[in-house]
Amino acid sequence: MREFNGVAGQVDGGRLWRRLMQMAEIGAIPGNGVNRQALSEEDIAARELLIDWARRRGYAVAVDEAANLFVRRPGSEPDLPPVLTGSHMDSQPRGGRFDGIYGVIAGLEAIEALDDAGTATRRPIELVAWTNEEGSRFDPGCMGSMVFSGTAPLERFEDAVDTDGISFGRALSRTLGATPDLPRRRETIPPAAYVEAHIEQGPVLEAAEVTIGAVTGVQGSQRFVVEVDGATAHAGTTPVRGRRDALQAALRAVARLNETMADPNDVLRFTVGRFEVEPNSPNTVPSRVRFSIDLRHPDGWELDRRARRIPRVCENAALPCSVRISRTFDQRPVAFESGIVETIERSAAAIDQPSLRIPSGANHDAAFVAKVSPTAMIFIPCLRGVSHHESEYASPEDCAAGARVLAETVRTLADS
C-alpha cells in the first residue's frame, strides 16, 4: 500500500469506506441503493449517526433554522471566518450510496486527519450537511444552502408539500425536534472558503482515467411545473372527438417540447421527470395532469432563450385543454473561484494525483454558497458515470484519494 506524508497520510481510507457503508444501511433498498429522503426518519437517523461520530472526536455540533448541520474543528484564531466543507445526506428515491453523503464523510475524514497529524490551522474548519439538496421530496432542491446564502428566506419553502401532503415546515420542525440538545445558530457568518467533494455523476473522469476533477463551475438550471386542465369523462361513453383529455394534451406538449429542445451539439439538458395524473382511474378520461420540466445549459442566454419557448409550445400543443406554468427554480450558471480550483490542483499534485479541470453538469449546494464565499468542488469518478441509481459506485481507492486532496486543500485554505 502506498504511503503518504503529512495530512494526506493520516486519511484512513478504511475508516472512510466503513462509514460510507454504514450510512448506506440507513434507507437501504434492493440493489445496493438508498432511499433517504430529506427530513425523513432515515435522514434523522443519518444525522444522529454523524453527530455521534463528531462528538466522539470532541467536535462541537450545531444546527441552524433550516436544519443545516455543522461540525466545528477549532482554529488557533477562532474569530476568523471558517473554511467550510461538506455536502448533503438526502438521496433520490432510488439513489446510490455515494451521491452527497461522500462529501460529508470525506469532510469528516479530512478534519480527523488534521487532528491525527497534529496539524493546527489558523481558521476553524467546519463540516456541513445541507438540508434537502436533492429536491425529490420537497421541491426545489438546495433549500438549506439557499437559506444559508440568503438566496431565499426559509418562509418561502415552509408550505411546500410532499406526495403525502406533509409540508416542509412540518417535517423541518420534526427534524429539529429530534435533536433538541443541539445549539441553534441564529446568524450566518460567510465562510472564508467552501470546498465540496462529490462523485462526478458523469463519465468524463473515468474515460480520461483521471481520479481528481478540479471543478470550474456549475451550469445553469431552471425547473418548471406544468399543469394541464381538461375534463373528467366516462371512457366508454364519451366520444374521443369531444373529449378534453388532459393526459393526451400533456403528451402532445411533451412531444412538441422534445422537438423544440433538440440540440445537435447535445449540450442542452431537457428532462420531464415527474407525471401526476388525476383521477388516475383506468376507465376515466383524465381531468388534470401535472408534469415537471428540468432545463439546463452552461450558457445563461441560451438557457433563457429556450425557457421562454416553453409556455407557447405547451399552450398550443395542449388545446383544447388549458395550461398553467410556474417556474419553481432558477439557478444561473456559476463560475467557481479560480484560486481555489488551483489549490485543488496543487493539492492533487502534492500526492501525485493527476487532475482535470471539469465543469459540473449537475447542480450542487456549492452553486449557492458561491454567492457568499469563494467556492470550488472536487470530483472523483463514478462507475460508468451512473448516478441517481442503485448501481451508483465509486471505488474505495478513489474515495480515499478524493479525501486526501480535500484534506490538503482545506488545510491550505484554513492557514490563509
N, C-alpha and C positions, 0 to 999 in steps of 0.2 A: 504494500500500500504506500502511495506517495505521501511524503511528509511535507508540511508547510510550516513556515515560520510566522511569528507574531500572532496577531489576532486571528488571521485566517487559519493558522494551525490549531487554534482552540475550537474551531467549529466542529461539532460532533455530528457527523453525518448519520450515524446510527440512531442517536437521540432524536434528531430531526425526523428521520423516517418513522421511527416508532410513534412519535407524536402525531404525525400525519395520519398514520393508520389508526391510531386511537380515536382521533377526531372523525375519521371516516366511519367508525362504528355508530356515531350519533346521526341518525337519519338514514342508516344504510338501507339500500334497496337492491333487488337482484341484479346481477351483472357487475358487481363491484361499484355501483353507483351510489349517489347520495341525494336525498330529498330533505333539505334543511332550510325550510322557508323562513324568511325574515320574521322575527318576533314570535316565532312558534315555540312549542315546548322543546323541540330539538335545538333551536337557536339558543334558548335559555340554558339548556344543558351544556352546549358548547362554550357559552360564555362562562359558566361556572367552572368548567374544566380549565379554561385559560386563566381565570382568576386564581385557581388553586395552584397552578404551576408558577404563576408570577409571585404569589405570596410565599411560596416555599423558598424562593430566592431572595426574599426580603424586599421586593419591589412594591412601591405604592401603587394602588389601583384606584381609579376614579371613573365617573360616568357623567356625561352631560345631558341636557334636556332631550336630545334626540336619541339617547341610549348609545351614543358612540362611546366605546370602552377604551380607556387609556391606561397604560402601564408605564411607569416612570423610573428610569435609571438616573440617579442624580449626577450632576456635573460639579466640577470644582468651583464654578461661578454660577450658582443656582438661579440667579435672577436673569441670566441671559435667555433669550428665546430658544426653545429646544429644537433639536433635529428630530423630525418625525418620520417614522416608517411603519408600514402595515398594509392592510388590505381589508377584505371582508370575509365573513364566516357563513353567510347565507348562500344558498345554491339554487339552481334551476330545479324544477320538479323531477327531472330525470338527469340530474347533473353528475359531475365526476368528483373525484376525491381531491383535486388539486386547485381548481379554479377558486381564486380568492384566498382560501384557507392557507395555501402555500405561503403567500406573502405575510400572513400573520405569524405562522410558526417559524418561518425564516427570520422574521424580525425579532422574535423572542430568542431564537438561537444566536442571532448577532449580538444582542446585548449581553447574553450569558457568556458568549465567547470573549467579550471585552472584560468581563469580570474574571473569567478563568485565566485570562492573560495578564491580569493585574494592571490593566490599562485604564487610566483615568482620562476623562475628557473635560474640556472647559465647559462645554454646553451640556445640559441634560439631554438625554435621548429618550424619546417616548415611542412606545409601540401603540398603534391604534387599530381597533377593529371597527370598521364603519358599519352603520346600520343600513340595511336594505339597498345594497348595491345592485342586486340583480333586477329588482322591479317585477319579479314573476308573481309575487303575492300582492304587493301594493304598487300601483303604477303612479309615478315614474320611478325608475331606479335612482340610485345615488342620493337618496333623501338625506342620509346622515352627513355626507360631505357637502351637499348643497347648503344645509343649515349651518355647518361649521364655517363655510367660506362666505356666508352672507348672501349667497346666490338666491335663496328663498327662505322666508320665515317658516318656522315649524308649523304655524297655524294653517299654512297653505295645504298641508298634507293630512291634517287630522281627520278629515271626512272621507278620505279615500277608503274604499271597501274592497275586501277580497271576494272570492266567488261564493263564500258562505255568508256574506253580508256583515262580516266583522270589520269594524273601522280600524284604520291605522292608529287613531288616538286611543282606542280601547286596548289594542294589542301592545302599544307602547307603554301604557300605564301598567299593564300586567308584567311586562318585561322589567321595567324599572322597579316594580314592587317585589320581584323575585330576588333582588339583591339589595335589601333596604339598608344594609350597613355600608354601602359604598358612598364615599363623599361625592357630592354633586358639584360639578363645575358650573359656575354662574357666568363666566366670561370666557371669551376665546382670545388667546394670545396668538397672533400669526407666527407660525414656526419659522425658524431661520432657513430651513430647507425641508423638503419632503421627498423621500425615495420609496417607491413601491415596487416590490418584487412580485412577479406574476409569471405563470406559464404563458407562452406566446398566443395560444389559441389559433394558430395558423401554421403553415408548413415551411416558412421561409428558413428558419434556423436549421431545422432538420435537413432540408435539402442542401443547405450550404455547409453542413457538417460543422457548425459553429455552436458553442454552448451558451454564450452570453450575447444577448441583444441589448445594446445601449439605445433606449427608445427616445426618438426625437420629438414625438408629439402624438396627438390623437385626432383622427379625422372627425369632421362634423357629423352630427346626428340629429334627426328630427323624428318624432313619433306622433301619430295621429290615431284618433278613434273615429271610425265612420259608422254612422247609424242609418240604416235603410228602413223606412217605414212603408209597409204595404197594408194588406187587409187579410184577416183570417177568413178562410172559406173551406167548405167541405171538399175533400179530394175526389169524391165520387160524383158529385152532382154539379159542381161549378165548371162551366166550360173554360178551357185554357185561355181562350182569346180574351175573356173578360176579367181575368184574374189580375190582382196586384200582388204578385208573388215576390216577397222581399228577398227570399233566397236566390231565386233566379236573377233578380235585379242585381244583387250583390255579386253573383258570379260573373255577370256581364261586366260589372265595374272592375273587378279584379283582372279579368281578361284584357280589358282595354288599358288598364294601368300597366300590365306587363308589357304591352306594346309600346306605351308611352315612355316607360322607364328603360327600355332596351338600350344598352351601351356597348357598342362594338369593341371598346377597349377594356370592358369588364372591370371598370373602376367603381362605378356606382353600385351600391348595395341596396336592393329593394326587397323587402320581405313582408308578407302577410302571415303573421304567426298565430293569430287567435281568431276564431269564428264562434259566435254565440247566436243560436237560432231560437226564436220563440214562435209558437209554443212548443216546438220540438216534439211534435206528435207525428207518427208515420202516416196518418190519414187526414192531415190538416195542412192546408196551404199556409206557409209561414207568413206571419204578420210583421215580424221585425227581425233584423239581423244587425249585429254589431261586429265589426272586424277591425283589427289593428293594422297599422302601416308603420314599418320601421325603414327609414330612408337615411343613407349615409354616403358622404363623399368628402374627400380631403380638401376640396375647393369650396369655400363658403358661397361664392357667387353661383356656382353650378348647383350646389345643394338647394339654394333658394329658388333658382330658376325651375328646377324640377318640382319642388314642393308647390310652387304657385299653380302648376297644371293640375294638381290633384282634384280640387273642387269641381272644376268644369267637366273633367273627364268622368268623374263619378256621377254627377248630376245628369249628364246626357245619357250615360250608359244605363242608369237605373230607371229611367222613365218606363211606366207611369208612376213608379214609386217616388217618394220624396227622400231627400238625403240631408243629413246634418253631419258636419265635420268639425272636430275640435282638435287642435294641436295640444298635446299633453307634455311635450318635451322638445327643447331646442338648445342643443349644445353646439356652439361654434367650434370650428377647427382650432386646436390648441397646439402651440409650439412650446416645447419644454426648454428649460434653461440650459443653454449650451455649456456653461461652466460645469454643471452637474453631470451632463452627458459625458464630458471629457473626464471628469473624476471617475465615473464608472469605467470608462475605457482604461484609464491608468490603473485602477484597482484590479481589473481583469488581467492586464499585462503583468502586474506585480506577482501574480500567481501563475503566470504562463498560460493564461486562458485567452485564446483569440476572441475578439468581439466583433460585432457587426452592428452598424447603425441601422435602425429599422423603425418605421412608423407603426403605430398601433391602429389596426382596423376596428378593434372593439373599444367601447367606451369604458372608462375606469374612473374611480374616485379621484385619481390623480389629476384628471382634467379639471375638476372643480377646485381642488386645493391649489392648483396653479394660479388661480385668480388672486390668492393672497400670499403665496410663498413661492420661491424658486423651487422647481419640481422636475423630476425625471423618473424613469422607470427602468427596471432591469427585467428582461425576459429570459426565460430558459425554454428549451424546446419541449414540445409535447408530441407524442407519437402520432404520426400521420397528420398532424395539425388538428386533431379532433378535440373538441371541447363542447360543453353543454350536452354531454352524452355519457352514459355509464362507462364506456370504454376509454374515456379520457385517461391518459397516463403520462407521467414524467418519471424518468429513471431516478433511483436513489443517488447515483453519481451526479446527475445534472442538478438535482435539488440541492445537494451539498455544495456544488460549485457555485450556484447562484447565491447561496447563503454566505459563502466566503467572500464573494465580491461585494455583497451587501454589507457585511461586517466591516470590510476595509473602507467602503465608501462612507458609511455613517461615521466611522472613526475620524476620517479626514475632515468631513463637514463639521463634526462636533468640536474639532480643535481650531476651526477657522474663526 
